[in-house]
Amino acid sequence: MLANKDDYLSVEADYDCRGLEIRLNGNAYKVDYPAEVWESLHDDAKKMIVDHVAFMSTNYLPVVLDKKGVVYGTRQPMLESFAFESTVFDIPSCAQLDGRSTMDYLRRYYNSDFRFEGGETVVWGKKYRPRNKAIVSFTSGKESLLTLALCRELGIEPILVNVVEPSNIYEEKHRRRLLEEMEAEFGVEWYMVRHEPGVFHDGHKMGYKPSSLGWGTQLLYYLFLYLPFIFHSRARYVFFGNENSCDKEAPHPEGFRTNYCFDQSSRWTLQMDNAARMLTGGSARVGSLVGPLNEIAVTKVLHEGYPDLAKYQMSCFCEDPPAEEHRWCCTCSKCARTYAFIRGLGYDPTVVGFWKDVFTEEHANLFSALGGEKTFGFDKSGLGREEQELALYMAAQREPDNLFLRKYMKTSMYNGIAGEGGAGNERFHRDYEAYMTPQPYEAMPDELRDRVYAIYRGILSR
């Protein structure tokens, strides 16, 4: 018996012939699938997916809504402990971004009371004979486009699945058009899954102060959303676009290890591989083909090696009004970072749809390398600053008369380069080699490793 039911959130969930439905305090949020994909699943698989989606879409809400816990009308998820670990390791970065105490966030999440009243846990997994296919977690960002390119080169049939997050209000229109154009040009198979429970992340719509909490289980959560596609296609692989920078950690004032994208790290990608092997009896494996590369190297390999796919790049969250008409808003730090990489490497940003020159004083606050005050997420952490400095310096060498870049050079960490023998020149070459060299990476299928590294070395050496 609960002391006070008002102190708890209520979550019910079920499925029908189209997909699943999560009910938070009586309000319904759906995830629908193509009929042929969803209906081919075993009922126990559907129940298991419902249990995990219900939990992972809501388990952080007691903290942001100041509740004691959640009463679930579902069963305890089979892999609840996986979700717990991923959330805990994400909390230090969330607290930093939210300006809160990590100890406070940890204490409140640890003390959250989760009660499952739907009966016995569904423990389910099924082995199948895999086909040489891959579910590609697809956003049309540089990592997912390069993953698509590599699948084609490696002879793996890609199936692109995009989860439509409701908070990115203009994203679906642009991404759907890009996918339709790619289907016409390359014949790729693709799906878009409208994900209504994604609105739980939107503090403005849900009535709480916006918070970074809740994204710590996103990729594990997506793995469960992808399960119907995995079983329907009998896929051998699930590829996420987790690049090398996802393993980087930052200092923390309370002494916690802090990774601003923990669920994209190689450590967690290996855990998701363990989860997939349990769910499919070892038939499917999870990994990242872009894991050996830093972001700027991903940009170079994509644009240099696969320009026919690079033109479809889209990495903006499409939340701001300019994104209604353009797939790049040109008003966020993610746009600024991507623009710097493309232009620093000597490619044309208009090819991918940039409609504004972002190298202007108007946009200076969007660059972490300039100490920009309008950065967010990974850019705000400072982790990508050095890589962005490298891109801006390369752009300055290509465009010596650009006023914005000339001003940047006055404070650049590469300032003072006096010729081939200068100390700054030595630092630049050291950094360039570090960022443009494929790094050791564990979370990649062993049978693909040698071929993938050979492709990267060949393109990066150009």
C-alpha positions in Angstrom: 0.0 0.0 0.0 1.4 3.4 -1.0 1.5 6.0 1.7 0.4 8.7 -0.8 -0.3 7.8 -4.4 0.0 11.4 -5.4 3.8 11.1 -4.7 4.1 8.5 -7.5 3.7 8.6 -11.3 1.5 6.0 -12.9 2.7 4.2 -16.0 0.6 1.6 -17.9 1.5 0.1 -21.2 0.3 -2.5 -23.7 0.4 -3.4 -27.4 -2.1 -3.9 -30.3 -1.8 -4.9 -33.9 0.0 -1.7 -34.8 2.6 -1.3 -32.1 2.7 -0.2 -28.4 1.2 2.4 -26.2 2.6 4.0 -23.1 0.1 5.7 -20.7 1.7 8.2 -18.3 -0.8 9.4 -15.7 -3.6 8.4 -18.1 -2.3 10.2 -21.2 -1.5 7.9 -24.1 1.7 8.0 -26.2 2.2 5.6 -29.1 5.0 3.9 -31.1 3.6 2.4 -34.3 5.4 0.0 -36.7 4.7 -1.2 -40.3 2.2 -4.0 -39.9 4.4 -6.6 -41.6 7.2 -5.8 -39.2 5.2 -5.7 -35.9 2.8 -8.6 -36.6 5.6 -11.1 -37.3 6.8 -10.8 -33.7 6.0 -13.4 -31.0 3.6 -12.1 -28.3 6.3 -12.6 -25.6 8.7 -10.5 -27.6 6.0 -7.7 -27.8 5.4 -7.9 -24.1 9.2 -7.7 -23.4 9.5 -4.7 -25.6 6.6 -3.0 -23.9 8.1 -3.6 -20.5 11.5 -2.1 -21.5 10.1 0.9 -23.4 7.7 1.7 -20.5 10.5 1.7 -18.0 13.3 3.4 -20.0 11.1 6.2 -21.2 10.0 7.2 -17.7 12.6 6.0 -15.1 14.2 9.4 -14.7 10.9 11.3 -14.4 10.6 11.0 -10.6 13.8 13.1 -10.3 12.7 15.9 -12.7 9.1 15.9 -11.5 10.0 15.6 -7.8 8.2 12.3 -7.2 9.0 9.3 -5.0 8.8 6.8 -7.8 6.7 5.1 -10.5 4.0 2.5 -10.2 4.1 0.4 -13.4 1.3 -1.7 -14.6 3.9 -3.6 -16.6 6.3 -6.4 -15.6 9.8 -5.8 -14.3 12.0 -5.5 -17.4 14.3 -8.4 -18.1 17.3 -6.0 -18.5 16.3 -3.4 -15.9 19.9 -3.5 -14.4 21.3 -2.5 -17.8 19.1 0.6 -17.9 20.0 1.4 -14.3 23.8 1.3 -14.9 23.6 3.4 -18.1 21.5 6.1 -16.3 23.9 6.2 -13.3 26.9 6.7 -15.5 25.1 9.5 -17.4 24.1 11.4 -14.2 27.5 13.3 -13.6 27.3 15.0 -17.0 23.6 15.7 -16.7 24.2 17.4 -13.3 27.0 19.5 -14.8 24.8 20.6 -17.8 21.9 21.3 -15.5 24.0 23.2 -12.9 23.0 20.8 -10.2 24.8 18.6 -7.7 25.7 15.1 -8.9 25.3 13.7 -5.4 21.8 15.1 -5.3 20.9 13.6 -8.6 22.4 10.3 -7.8 20.7 10.1 -4.4 17.3 11.0 -5.8 17.6 8.5 -8.6 19.0 5.8 -6.4 16.1 6.3 -3.9 13.4 6.3 -6.6 10.9 3.6 -5.9 9.9 1.5 -8.9 7.0 -0.9 -8.4 6.0 -3.4 -11.1 2.4 -4.7 -10.8 2.0 -6.5 -14.2 3.0 -10.0 -13.1 6.1 -12.1 -13.7 9.0 -10.9 -15.8 9.0 -12.0 -19.4 12.4 -13.6 -20.1 12.6 -14.1 -23.8 15.1 -14.5 -26.6 15.1 -16.3 -29.9 17.9 -17.5 -32.2 17.6 -17.3 -35.9 19.8 -17.9 -39.0 21.1 -14.4 -39.7 21.3 -12.8 -43.1 24.1 -10.5 -44.2 22.0 -7.4 -43.3 22.4 -4.6 -40.8 20.0 -2.3 -39.0 21.6 1.1 -39.2 20.5 3.6 -36.6 20.0 6.4 -39.1 19.9 10.2 -38.6 21.5 11.3 -41.9 24.3 12.7 -39.8 27.9 12.1 -40.9 28.3 9.0 -38.8 25.2 7.2 -40.0 25.9 8.2 -43.7 29.4 6.8 -43.4 28.0 3.7 -41.8 25.7 3.3 -44.8 28.6 3.9 -47.2 30.7 1.2 -45.4 27.9 -1.3 -45.4 27.6 -0.9 -49.2 31.3 -1.3 -49.7 31.5 -4.3 -47.3 28.6 -6.1 -49.1 26.2 -5.8 -46.2 22.6 -4.9 -47.0 21.7 -1.8 -44.9 18.2 -1.2 -43.5 17.9 2.3 -42.3 15.7 3.0 -39.3 15.1 6.5 -38.0 13.3 7.3 -34.7 11.4 10.5 -35.0 11.7 12.5 -31.8 8.7 14.9 -31.3 10.7 17.7 -29.8 12.7 18.1 -33.0 9.6 19.6 -34.6 11.0 20.2 -38.1 13.3 17.2 -38.3 10.9 14.6 -39.8 10.0 16.7 -42.9 13.7 17.2 -43.9 14.8 13.7 -43.1 11.9 12.0 -44.9 12.8 14.0 -48.1 16.5 13.0 -47.8 15.5 9.3 -47.3 13.2 9.4 -50.3 16.0 10.9 -52.4 18.5 8.2 -51.2 16.0 5.5 -51.9 15.6 6.8 -55.5 19.4 7.1 -56.0 20.7 4.0 -54.1 17.6 1.8 -53.7 18.0 1.6 -49.9 15.3 0.3 -47.6 14.3 2.7 -44.8 11.7 3.2 -42.1 10.7 6.1 -39.9 9.2 5.3 -36.4 7.3 8.1 -34.8 8.2 8.0 -31.2 5.5 9.9 -29.1 7.0 9.0 -25.7 10.0 11.1 -26.7 8.0 14.1 -25.6 8.8 13.1 -22.0 12.3 14.6 -22.6 10.6 18.0 -23.3 10.4 19.9 -20.0 8.5 22.7 -21.5 5.7 20.4 -22.7 5.8 18.2 -19.7 5.7 20.9 -17.1 9.2 20.6 -15.5 12.3 22.7 -15.7 14.3 21.5 -18.8 16.9 18.9 -17.8 19.5 16.8 -19.5 18.4 13.7 -17.5 16.8 10.9 -19.4 19.1 10.5 -22.4 21.4 8.1 -20.6 19.6 5.0 -21.9 18.8 6.3 -25.3 20.7 3.8 -27.4 19.7 0.8 -25.3 16.2 2.1 -25.6 16.5 2.3 -29.3 17.9 -1.2 -29.4 14.5 -2.4 -28.1 12.7 -0.1 -30.6 14.7 -1.8 -33.3 14.0 -5.3 -32.2 11.0 -5.8 -34.5 13.1 -4.8 -37.5 16.0 -7.0 -36.3 13.8 -10.1 -36.2 11.8 -9.3 -39.3 14.9 -8.9 -41.4 16.9 -11.5 -39.5 19.8 -8.9 -39.4 23.3 -10.0 -38.5 24.3 -6.5 -37.3 23.0 -3.4 -35.6 25.2 -0.4 -36.2 25.2 2.8 -34.2 27.2 5.9 -35.2 29.4 6.1 -32.2 32.6 7.8 -33.1 35.9 7.9 -31.1 35.1 11.2 -29.3 32.3 9.3 -27.5 35.0 7.7 -25.3 36.4 11.0 -24.0 35.9 12.1 -20.4 36.0 15.5 -18.8 37.0 16.8 -15.3 34.2 17.0 -12.8 34.2 19.3 -9.7 32.9 16.5 -7.4 35.4 14.0 -8.7 33.1 11.8 -10.8 34.2 10.2 -14.0 32.2 12.2 -16.6 31.3 11.2 -20.1 28.9 13.5 -21.8 27.7 10.7 -24.1 28.2 7.6 -22.0 25.7 5.5 -23.8 27.6 6.0 -27.1 31.0 5.0 -25.6 32.7 1.8 -26.7 32.3 0.4 -23.2 28.5 0.7 -23.4 28.4 -0.4 -27.0 29.9 -3.6 -25.9 27.2 -3.9 -23.2 24.5 -3.4 -25.9 26.2 -6.1 -27.9 25.8 -8.4 -24.8 22.1 -7.4 -24.6 21.5 -8.1 -28.3 23.3 -11.5 -28.1 21.0 -12.5 -25.2 17.8 -11.3 -27.0 18.7 -13.1 -30.3 20.6 -16.1 -29.1 23.8 -14.8 -30.5 22.3 -14.2 -34.0 22.7 -10.4 -34.0 25.7 -8.2 -32.9 25.8 -4.6 -32.0 28.8 -2.3 -32.9 30.0 0.8 -34.5 31.9 1.0 -37.8 32.9 4.6 -37.2 34.3 4.1 -33.7 38.0 4.3 -34.8 37.5 7.9 -36.1 37.4 11.3 -34.5 34.6 13.6 -35.8 36.8 15.6 -38.2 38.1 12.3 -39.7 34.6 11.1 -40.1 33.9 14.3 -42.1 36.9 13.8 -44.3 36.3 10.1 -45.0 32.6 10.8 -45.9 33.2 13.8 -48.1 36.4 12.6 -49.7 35.5 8.9 -50.1 31.7 9.0 -50.6 30.7 12.5 -51.9 27.5 10.9 -53.5 26.3 10.2 -49.9 27.9 13.2 -48.2 25.5 15.6 -49.9 22.7 14.2 -47.8 24.3 15.2 -44.5 22.0 16.6 -41.8 23.2 17.0 -38.2 21.0 19.8 -36.8 18.3 19.0 -34.3 15.9 21.2 -36.2 14.3 22.8 -33.2 14.6 26.5 -34.1 12.3 28.4 -36.5 14.8 28.7 -39.4 14.8 24.9 -39.6 11.2 24.9 -40.8 12.6 25.8 -44.3 16.2 24.6 -44.0 17.7 21.4 -42.7 20.4 23.4 -40.9 19.1 26.1 -38.5 22.6 27.9 -38.5 21.7 29.1 -35.0 23.0 26.2 -32.8 26.5 25.0 -31.8 26.0 21.7 -33.6 25.6 23.6 -36.8 28.7 25.6 -36.1 30.8 22.6 -35.3 29.7 20.8 -38.5 30.3 23.9 -40.5 33.8 24.3 -39.1 34.7 20.7 -40.0 33.4 20.9 -43.5 35.0 24.2 -44.4 38.2 23.5 -42.6 38.7 20.4 -44.7 38.1 22.4 -47.9 34.7 21.2 -48.8 31.7 23.4 -49.7 29.1 23.7 -46.9 26.3 24.7 -49.4 26.5 21.2 -50.9 25.0 19.8 -47.7 22.4 22.5 -47.5 24.1 25.3 -45.4 22.3 28.5 -46.3 24.3 31.0 -44.2 27.9 31.8 -43.7 28.5 30.7 -40.1 32.0 32.2 -40.0 30.7 35.6 -39.0 30.8 37.6 -35.8 27.0 37.0 -35.5 27.7 33.3 -34.9 30.8 33.5 -32.7 29.0 32.5 -29.6 28.2 29.1 -31.2 31.8 28.0 -31.3 33.3 26.2 -28.2 36.8 27.1 -29.6 35.9 30.8 -29.1 34.4 30.3 -25.7 30.9 30.6 -27.0 28.2 31.2 -24.5 25.4 29.7 -26.7 26.9 26.2 -26.8 25.0 23.1 -25.4 25.6 19.5 -24.7 28.9 18.1 -25.9 30.0 21.5 -27.2 29.3 23.0 -23.8 31.5 20.4 -22.1 34.6 21.6 -23.8 35.6 18.1 -24.9 35.5 19.0 -28.6 37.2 22.3 -28.3 40.7 21.2 -29.5 39.3 19.4 -32.5 37.2 22.5 -33.4 40.4 24.6 -33.1 42.1 22.3 -35.5 39.3 22.8 -38.0 39.2 26.6 -37.6 43.0 26.8 -38.0 42.8 24.7 -41.2 40.1 27.0 -42.5 42.2 30.1 -41.7 45.1 28.7 -43.7 42.8 28.1 -46.7 41.2 31.6 -46.4 43.8 34.0 -45.1 41.6 37.1 -46.0 38.6 35.9 -44.0 38.0 38.5 -41.3 36.3 36.1 -38.9 39.1 33.6 -39.1 41.8 36.3 -38.9 40.2 37.4 -35.6 40.2 33.7 -34.4 43.9 33.3 -35.2 44.7 36.1 -32.6 43.6 33.7 -29.8 44.2 30.3 -31.5 46.3 27.8 -29.6 48.2 27.5 -32.9 48.9 31.2 -32.9 52.6 32.1 -33.4 53.4 29.6 -36.1 56.5 31.1 -37.7 57.2 28.6 -40.5 58.1 25.0 -40.9 60.3 24.9 -37.8 58.1 26.8 -35.4 56.7 25.3 -32.2 53.1 26.0 -33.2 53.7 24.2 -36.5 54.9 21.2 -34.6 51.8 21.2 -32.4 49.5 21.5 -35.4 51.1 18.5 -37.2 51.0 16.5 -34.0 47.3 17.2 -33.5 46.4 16.7 -37.1 48.0 13.3 -37.1 46.3 12.4 -33.9 42.8 13.4 -35.1 43.2 12.0 -38.6 44.6 8.6 -37.7 42.2 5.7 -37.0 42.4 4.7 -33.3 42.1 1.3 -31.6 38.5 0.5 -31.1 36.9 -2.6 -29.4 33.2 -2.3 -30.2 33.4 -3.5 -33.8 32.7 -7.0 -35.2 36.1 -8.8 -35.5 35.3 -10.1 -38.9 35.0 -6.6 -40.4 37.8 -4.9 -38.5 40.7 -5.3 -41.0 38.7 -4.2 -44.0 37.2 -1.2 -42.3 40.7 0.0 -41.1 42.1 -0.5 -44.6 39.3 1.7 -46.1 40.0 4.4 -43.5 43.8 4.4 -44.0 43.4 4.6 -47.7 41.1 7.6 -47.7 42.8 9.5 -44.9 46.1 9.2 -46.6 44.9 11.2 -49.6 
